[in-house]
Amino acid sequence: MQEMDAAQLPPQLAEEPRPNNEDAQLQAILEAIVYITDEPLTVQQIAAAIEQPIDKIKRLLDQLVEEYSKPEHGLSIREIAGGYKMATKAEHHEAVRAFVKKLTPPMKLSLPALETLAVIAYKQPVTTPEIMEIRGVQGAGVLKTLLDRRLIAEAGRKDVVGKPITYKTTKEFLVQFGLKDLKELPTLKEFEELGRLELVEESQPATPAETRAEPPAPETPATDA
């Protein structure tokens, strides 16, 4: 049977666009790409990799964002740190966190590391002496931990005597804290509360064998190892 063009269709049908199989397939590919990658992907990166127009990729990604915003989805696709990333929805974090804790022991930031990260986040670019002045303790070990986890990076040298290295937060920091950019930084109180949810639980009682094997450590000046 000969197909009718849009002008011949009834008004109620002519207004509805026909499904575009090519777009549907491409959108499915985008969904899979965002799912398997750990780092947020920019529209430009995706468009270049799969050789498609940027405006088309942007349109299909925005449709995915809208679709995953519906309550029946436990995941969301959000624009974070300049790119698109799939993650669990905030309203399900407590349930997911409780589930994960039962599977493997958490690997989180210590309180000194969290405090140092907060100073850098809000004062960046900031030098080691400036961090020490704010916190009141040394923190070379903590800085190394944050550098190793790619939460901070060197940001050049400050134009003062000695040319000390300055530090800034990274894209990984934005990813880990679910921020689109630094403008979305929470207040200091909110940042502290957010971090405390991720702290290692250090209140586990030691076994008698552990107590006997480790004598009390001598008191030392306040430093972060």
C-alpha contacts under 8 A as a table, 3 or more apart, distances in Angstrom:
res1	aa1	res2	aa2	distance
4	M	7	A	7.87
4	M	8	Q	5.78
4	M	9	L	6.59
5	D	8	Q	5.53
5	D	9	L	6.69
6	A	9	L	5.28
6	A	14	A	5.39
7	A	14	A	7.17
9	L	13	L	6.16
9	L	14	A	5.44
10	P	13	L	5.45
10	P	14	A	6.03
11	P	14	A	5.05
11	P	15	E	6.31
12	Q	15	E	5.72
12	Q	16	E	7.18
13	L	16	E	5.46
14	A	17	P	7.33
19	P	24	A	7.84
20	N	23	D	5.33
20	N	24	A	6.17
21	N	24	A	4.99
21	N	25	Q	6.10
22	E	25	Q	5.24
22	E	26	L	6.14
23	D	26	L	5.02
23	D	27	Q	5.94
23	D	60	L	7.65
24	A	27	Q	5.11
24	A	28	A	6.25
25	Q	28	A	5.11
25	Q	29	I	6.37
26	L	29	I	5.02
26	L	30	L	6.27
27	Q	30	L	4.96
27	Q	31	E	6.16
27	Q	60	L	5.89
27	Q	61	L	7.33
27	Q	64	L	7.62
28	A	31	E	5.06
28	A	32	A	6.33
29	I	32	A	5.12
29	I	33	I	6.16
30	L	33	I	4.99
30	L	34	V	6.14
30	L	61	L	7.24
31	E	34	V	5.34
31	E	35	Y	6.14
31	E	64	L	7.39
32	A	35	Y	5.01
32	A	36	I	6.28
33	I	36	I	5.50
33	I	37	T	6.39
34	V	37	T	5.66
34	V	40	P	7.70
34	V	41	L	7.25
34	V	84	Y	6.84
34	V	85	K	5.87
34	V	86	M	6.17
35	Y	85	K	7.44
35	Y	86	M	5.85
37	T	40	P	7.33
37	T	41	L	7.90
37	T	85	K	7.87
38	D	85	K	7.66
39	E	85	K	7.04
39	E	172	E	8.00
39	E	175	V	7.65
40	P	79	E	7.81
40	P	80	I	6.53
40	P	81	A	6.94
40	P	82	G	7.35
40	P	83	G	4.52
40	P	84	Y	4.82
40	P	85	K	4.75
40	P	175	V	7.62
41	L	45	Q	6.32
41	L	46	I	6.74
41	L	82	G	7.74
41	L	83	G	4.45
41	L	84	Y	5.15
41	L	85	K	6.87
42	T	45	Q	5.20
42	T	46	I	6.45
42	T	82	G	6.22
42	T	83	G	4.06
42	T	84	Y	6.24
43	V	46	I	5.30
43	V	47	A	5.99
43	V	54	I	6.40
43	V	57	I	6.54
43	V	58	K	6.16
43	V	83	G	6.94
43	V	84	Y	7.87
44	Q	47	A	5.16
44	Q	48	A	6.03
44	Q	54	I	6.29
45	Q	48	A	5.34
45	Q	49	A	6.12
46	I	49	A	5.11
46	I	50	I	6.22
46	I	57	I	7.62
47	A	50	I	5.53
47	A	51	E	5.48
47	A	52	Q	4.92
47	A	53	P	6.05
47	A	54	I	5.43
47	A	57	I	6.32
48	A	51	E	4.99
48	A	52	Q	6.75
52	Q	56	K	7.19
52	Q	57	I	6.95
53	P	56	K	5.37
53	P	57	I	6.42
54	I	57	I	5.16
54	I	58	K	6.08
55	D	58	K	5.05
55	D	59	R	6.16
56	K	59	R	5.16
56	K	60	L	6.30
57	I	60	L	5.25
57	I	61	L	6.02
58	K	61	L	5.16
58	K	62	D	6.11
59	R	62	D	5.23
59	R	63	Q	6.37
60	L	63	Q	5.03
60	L	64	L	6.35
61	L	64	L	4.98
61	L	65	V	6.22
62	D	65	V	4.95
62	D	66	E	6.26
63	Q	66	E	5.11
63	Q	67	E	6.14
64	L	67	E	4.98
64	L	68	Y	6.07
64	L	77	I	7.06
65	V	68	Y	5.33
65	V	69	S	6.20
65	V	76	S	6.95
65	V	77	I	5.11
65	V	78	R	6.41
66	E	69	S	5.17
66	E	70	K	7.16
67	E	70	K	5.84
68	Y	71	P	7.91
68	Y	73	H	5.83
68	Y	75	L	6.58
68	Y	76	S	5.00
68	Y	77	I	6.27
69	S	73	H	7.11
69	S	76	S	5.98
69	S	77	I	7.69
70	K	73	H	5.98
71	P	74	G	7.34
73	H	76	S	7.19
74	G	88	T	6.05
74	G	89	K	5.97
74	G	92	H	7.25
75	L	86	M	6.72
75	L	87	A	5.51
75	L	88	T	4.36
75	L	89	K	5.42
76	S	86	M	5.61
76	S	87	A	5.53
76	S	88	T	6.02
76	S	89	K	5.82
77	I	84	Y	6.57
77	I	85	K	5.55
77	I	86	M	4.39
77	I	87	A	6.50
78	R	84	Y	5.58
78	R	85	K	5.59
78	R	86	M	6.45
78	R	87	A	7.77
79	E	82	G	6.35
79	E	83	G	5.31
79	E	84	Y	4.50
79	E	85	K	6.45
79	E	180	K	6.30
80	I	83	G	5.33
80	I	84	Y	5.92
80	I	85	K	6.55
80	I	174	L	7.24
80	I	175	V	6.64
80	I	178	G	6.67
80	I	179	L	5.81
80	I	180	K	3.99
80	I	181	D	7.18
81	A	171	K	6.22
81	A	174	L	5.96
81	A	175	V	6.68
81	A	179	L	6.57
81	A	180	K	4.54
81	A	181	D	5.49
82	G	180	K	6.59
82	G	181	D	7.58
88	T	92	H	6.87
88	T	93	H	7.02
89	K	92	H	5.59
89	K	93	H	6.71
90	A	93	H	5.19
91	E	94	E	7.45
92	H	95	A	5.48
92	H	96	V	6.18
93	H	96	V	5.10
93	H	97	R	5.81
94	E	97	R	5.05
94	E	98	A	6.10
95	A	98	A	5.24
95	A	99	F	6.25
96	V	99	F	5.04
96	V	100	V	6.11
97	R	100	V	5.17
97	R	101	K	6.16
98	A	101	K	5.28
98	A	102	K	6.69
99	F	102	K	5.45
99	F	103	L	6.86
100	V	103	L	5.13
100	V	104	T	6.42
101	K	104	T	5.70
101	K	105	P	6.03
101	K	106	P	6.45
102	K	105	P	7.63
106	P	200	V	6.69
107	M	200	V	6.80
108	K	198	E	5.65
108	K	199	L	5.41
108	K	200	V	5.46
109	L	113	A	5.92
109	L	114	L	6.10
109	L	195	G	7.91
109	L	198	E	6.83
109	L	199	L	5.62
109	L	200	V	6.74
110	S	113	A	5.20
110	S	114	L	6.18
110	S	199	L	5.89
110	S	200	V	6.45
111	L	114	L	5.00
111	L	115	E	6.10
111	L	196	R	7.74
111	L	199	L	6.90
112	P	115	E	5.10
112	P	116	T	6.15
112	P	142	V	7.00
112	P	224	D	6.93
113	A	116	T	5.13
113	A	117	L	6.06
113	A	142	V	5.35
113	A	143	L	7.57
113	A	145	T	7.63
113	A	146	L	7.15
114	L	117	L	5.04
114	L	118	A	6.15
114	L	192	E	7.75
114	L	195	G	6.58
115	E	118	A	5.12
115	E	119	V	6.37
115	E	135	R	7.75
115	E	192	E	7.85
116	T	119	V	5.15
116	T	120	I	6.33
116	T	131	I	7.04
116	T	135	R	7.54
116	T	139	G	7.79
116	T	142	V	7.38
116	T	143	L	7.64
117	L	120	I	5.15
117	L	121	A	6.01
117	L	146	L	7.52
117	L	152	I	7.84
117	L	169	T	7.93
118	A	121	A	5.03
118	A	122	Y	6.25
118	A	188	L	7.53
118	A	191	F	7.34
118	A	192	E	7.88
119	V	122	Y	5.48
119	V	123	K	5.80
119	V	124	Q	7.76
119	V	131	I	6.65
119	V	134	I	7.73
120	I	123	K	5.22
120	I	124	Q	5.07
120	I	125	P	6.99
120	I	126	V	6.20
120	I	131	I	7.47
120	I	167	Y	6.83
120	I	168	K	6.08
120	I	169	T	6.75
121	A	124	Q	5.81
121	A	168	K	6.85
121	A	169	T	5.92
123	K	126	V	5.93
124	Q	166	T	7.81
124	Q	167	Y	6.47
124	Q	168	K	5.16
124	Q	169	T	7.48
125	P	155	A	6.53
125	P	166	T	5.46
125	P	167	Y	5.22
125	P	168	K	5.11
126	V	130	E	6.35
126	V	131	I	6.91
126	V	166	T	4.88
126	V	167	Y	5.36
126	V	168	K	6.99
127	T	130	E	5.22
127	T	131	I	6.31
127	T	158	K	7.60
127	T	164	P	6.30
127	T	165	I	5.80
127	T	166	T	4.33
127	T	167	Y	6.21
128	T	131	I	5.05
128	T	132	M	6.17
128	T	139	G	7.96
128	T	164	P	7.66
128	T	165	I	7.39
128	T	166	T	7.17
129	P	132	M	5.00
129	P	133	E	6.06
130	E	133	E	5.03
130	E	134	I	6.32
131	I	134	I	5.26
131	I	135	R	6.14
132	M	135	R	5.17
132	M	136	G	5.32
132	M	137	V	5.40
132	M	138	Q	5.52
132	M	139	G	6.90
133	E	136	G	5.23
133	E	137	V	7.48
137	V	222	A	5.80
137	V	223	T	5.23
137	V	224	D	6.99
138	Q	222	A	7.38
138	Q	223	T	4.82
138	Q	224	D	5.83
139	G	142	V	5.13
139	G	143	L	6.21
139	G	223	T	6.43
139	G	224	D	4.84
139	G	225	A	6.93
140	A	143	L	5.18
140	A	144	K	6.36
140	A	224	D	7.06
140	A	225	A	7.16
141	G	144	K	5.16
141	G	145	T	6.36
141	G	224	D	6.15
141	G	225	A	4.79
142	V	145	T	5.02
142	V	146	L	6.29
142	V	224	D	6.41
142	V	225	A	6.74
143	L	146	L	5.13
143	L	147	L	6.07
144	K	147	L	4.99
144	K	148	D	5.98
145	T	148	D	5.08
145	T	149	R	6.23
146	L	149	R	5.15
146	L	150	R	6.17
146	L	151	L	5.37
146	L	152	I	5.83
147	L	150	R	4.93
147	L	151	L	6.13
147	L	152	I	5.32
147	L	153	A	6.06
148	D	151	L	7.79
149	R	152	I	7.85
150	R	153	A	6.79
150	R	170	T	6.86
150	R	172	E	6.24
150	R	173	F	7.46
151	L	169	T	5.86
151	L	170	T	5.49
151	L	171	K	7.61
151	L	172	E	5.59
151	L	173	F	4.66
152	I	167	Y	6.57
152	I	168	K	5.48
152	I	169	T	4.23
152	I	170	T	5.19
152	I	173	F	7.16
153	A	167	Y	5.64
153	A	168	K	5.60
153	A	169	T	6.26
153	A	170	T	6.32
154	E	165	I	6.75
154	E	166	T	5.86
154	E	167	Y	4.59
154	E	168	K	6.35
155	A	165	I	7.20
155	A	166	T	5.22
155	A	167	Y	5.03
155	A	168	K	5.80
156	G	165	I	5.84
156	G	166	T	5.66
156	G	167	Y	7.56
157	R	163	K	5.41
157	R	164	P	5.36
157	R	165	I	4.37
157	R	166	T	5.43
158	K	163	K	5.28
158	K	164	P	5.66
158	K	165	I	6.42
158	K	166	T	6.33
159	D	163	K	5.69
160	V	163	K	5.42
160	V	164	P	7.53
161	V	164	P	7.85
169	T	173	F	6.05
170	T	173	F	5.13
170	T	174	L	6.79
171	K	174	L	5.13
171	K	175	V	6.32
172	E	175	V	4.92
172	E	176	Q	6.08
173	F	176	Q	5.22
173	F	177	F	6.22
174	L	177	F	5.35
174	L	178	G	5.78
174	L	179	L	4.83
174	L	180	K	6.68
174	L	181	D	6.61
174	L	182	L	7.61
175	V	178	G	5.05
175	V	179	L	6.35
176	Q	179	L	7.95
179	L	182	L	7.09
179	L	184	E	5.93
179	L	185	L	7.10
180	K	183	K	7.94
180	K	184	E	6.61
181	D	184	E	5.80
181	D	185	L	7.64
182	L	185	L	5.35
185	L	191	F	7.79
186	P	189	K	7.84
186	P	190	E	5.60
186	P	191	F	5.65
187	T	190	E	5.12
187	T	191	F	6.03
188	L	191	F	5.02
188	L	192	E	6.16
189	K	192	E	5.17
189	K	193	E	6.27
190	E	193	E	5.08
190	E	194	L	5.99
191	F	194	L	5.05
191	F	195	G	6.12
192	E	195	G	5.13
192	E	196	R	6.12
193	E	196	R	5.07
193	E	197	L	6.62
194	L	197	L	5.55
194	L	198	E	7.21
195	G	198	E	5.24
195	G	199	L	6.54
196	R	199	L	5.12
201	E	204	Q	7.12
206	A	210	E	5.89
206	A	211	T	6.22
207	T	210	E	5.17
207	T	211	T	6.27
208	P	211	T	5.01
208	P	212	R	6.28
209	A	212	R	5.27
209	A	213	A	6.12
210	E	213	A	5.14
210	E	214	E	6.30
211	T	214	E	5.70
211	T	215	P	7.33
212	R	215	P	6.81
220	T	223	T	7.99
